Amino acid sequence: MTIKMPAPDEGILARRDEIIAALREIVPGEGVIDSEREMMPYESDALTAYRQPPMVVVLPDTTEQVAQVLKYCYDNGIRVVPRGNGTSLSGGSFPLADGVLLGLSKFKRVREIDFDNRVAVVEPGMTNLAVSEAVAHEGFYYAPDPSSQIACSIGGNIAENSGGVHSLKYGLTTNNVLGCEFVLITGEILRIGGRAPENDGYDLMGIITGSEGLLGVVTEITVRILKKPETARALMVGFAEVEAAGECVARIIGAGIIPGGMEMMDKDAIHAAEAFVKAGYPLDVEALLIIELDGPSIEVDELIRRVEAIALDCRSTTCQISNSEQERLLFWAGRKAAFPAVGRLSPDYLCMDGTIPRGKLPEALAGIRELGKKYGLRCANVFHAGDGNLHPLILYDANVADEMQRAEDFGADILRLCVKLGGVLSGEHGIGVEKRDLMPEMLSDIDLAHHQRIKCAFDAKGLLNPGKMFPTLHRCAELGRMHVHGGKLPFPDIPRF
């Protein structure tokens, strides 16, 4: 492992049998897993380059059990890592050797659907797609749609503020969650937000969404559901130059057109996706845009005409317009399958997740190409082009000496490039352990200290998901009063509380 995690507490590990027995009192039956073999599926999440067995896995199925587990851990100084369906690409649910891995996979129920008020109350272990399926019979859906929506949980979407194809027009998770039931590390159960678009007081939902499991555990979620648009059609537009595709994206948005989705793939990603799905993608182009327009039929027809004209003016070489729902879905099938498709090109790949201003797309792509030459590695690019969220897929072979390290260094330089271009380190995958040490590239010491003060307000002992998001998590009592350099405390012999 090249990522440094908090050192295990030997005192906690020495009490493992006692801790497991206490947790079995709270979650009886098969809700506590402690054997080495049965814990293997929990050794990593979707950042599979790293593995670490947890001390114990606990799978509660009621909010009361979650509250009791957290209170027990709080009273006994035990670290807790919350986990949804384990699809975090940034290592957000990476376990700790001396920690309880608190899995929410049993929370899969729909608690209520209120079509009149256009909300659904669901549990965090439901997959993203299952939320849409639960309301589809009345013509509704849940807008954020990460590519992993068949597997990722709605609770994990809140932790990482996930997005997806439709985020350009309909927003990220934070724009589509109205309220939640939330359990603090002390075991207290809060209700935050509700069904109204606005609530009194601080925007705590805004703080919780994207907090990566560092502030508490969500056990119920109220989401906004939307009526499916009357019509949705897609254009598949090819370009001989990536820069021309980037210019097309900027000009469509500049013309006041907000597509339901606008995605870009470069040549490597196009070829991989076409071989995997047979979507009919052109193979003689350097970049492909898939642009979806939705709304009333007459409006969609007019927008398609305008977008096609803009694309031609930007030197597009091919343009195909979907004429049926089946064809529209086929256009998207390759994009949705781009990640597994690229997995056929190389034994391993790292999926990065940075965001840049839309107008910087050509500059970012040129920079990534140069970095690829520097590190001697290929990189396939898939973008949520409309909102500037990049997903470079760095191809490497972990069996070749140095390649994994070069891939990680390549990825870190891509993220530094995003920040340099005016962007941020993450679009929807979160910081986790993957980007934790890059946070100073984006935030000053003062910025980081204020973020950590929010953490301290919710979790003063620092027991929830430590080692994630912050390059160095100060103890709350010391925050702002001591400079820690290189992970080493000054005067370490002085007793501290």
C-alpha angles and dihedrals in degrees: 000000000000095000112087115224130188111288112258116256104242091199091059092046090051088058094048097118092048091048093049091050091052092048090051088057089058099039108028129191118020094345094102119061118189109152118107093232096049092046093056094095088058097052092099143001126221091308085081097171087084130057134182126159113231121233090246139343120229122192110188121181102197133057090236091058091050089051093049093047092050093046091050091050091046093051091048100041094244121155119235130203113196115213134189117184093326097248098127109137093196096055092255092151096037106146129238124228092231097035140097111242103216108202120196096191093118092060096090104129131117104228098187143346118205108185093174091061093031097236136120126201110212141163122254098243094065114108117248091246093050090062091058091044091053092060100031095097089071094044096260133125142179109250108213106082117176114195087249091056094127089061112019118092126236088234090056088049088059092048092053100028089235125204133182142176095316096048093094092069104019103034139240126291091280089062093051104043116085104177147345148194106245131190120207123214087255090062095252114142117220133187111215124188120343138204099312120091091235132042134187122259129015118351094254092164087059090053095046095047106085094011091124097225094300097115107041146310124282114219101170132025133197109206133186113243124202134210111249111254117256092242137012124184131170137212123210108204126183128202133194089216129044090216090060090054090051091050090051091055092051093047094049091054091041089056089060095254115136108190121207085240137356118186133172133203127185126222098276092049092046093053093045093048094045092051089049102044108015091225093159095252115170109252098197096069132089096216136020127201121200108197122184123196121191139180135071112359096243091051093047092051091052093047092050089054092051095045092048090053092050091049092051090049087053091056099258112178100199135024128180123178122204114244098184139031089249091056093047091053091048090055089055096041093076093047092047089050096044095107097054090038092057087051087073092062097062139013090245140011138182116224110212126196120201132146130219136176107277093241090061095062096106091046092049093049092049089050093050090051091053092047089051089058091047094054097034093234134123121239127196114202129215119173142189081219097183094062098030095247109151126202107187110183109210111206119215143143115238089202091065114084113253096004096108091048091047090049091052092047090048090051093048090052090051090054091047087052090053091054091045090054091054098267136113138252097253140032102179111332097075130224101275114150093313098072100017095109091049094060092098087061088067106024131047123230088261092051092049093047091055091049089051092050088061088051090052092051090060101031113022094175094051093233100136115090097327118190093042131107099354121077090216120010108207119209106259094241090057099041111129094000101082135039112226112199124192091353090295123122116223114243093010091182092069110098114242133186 
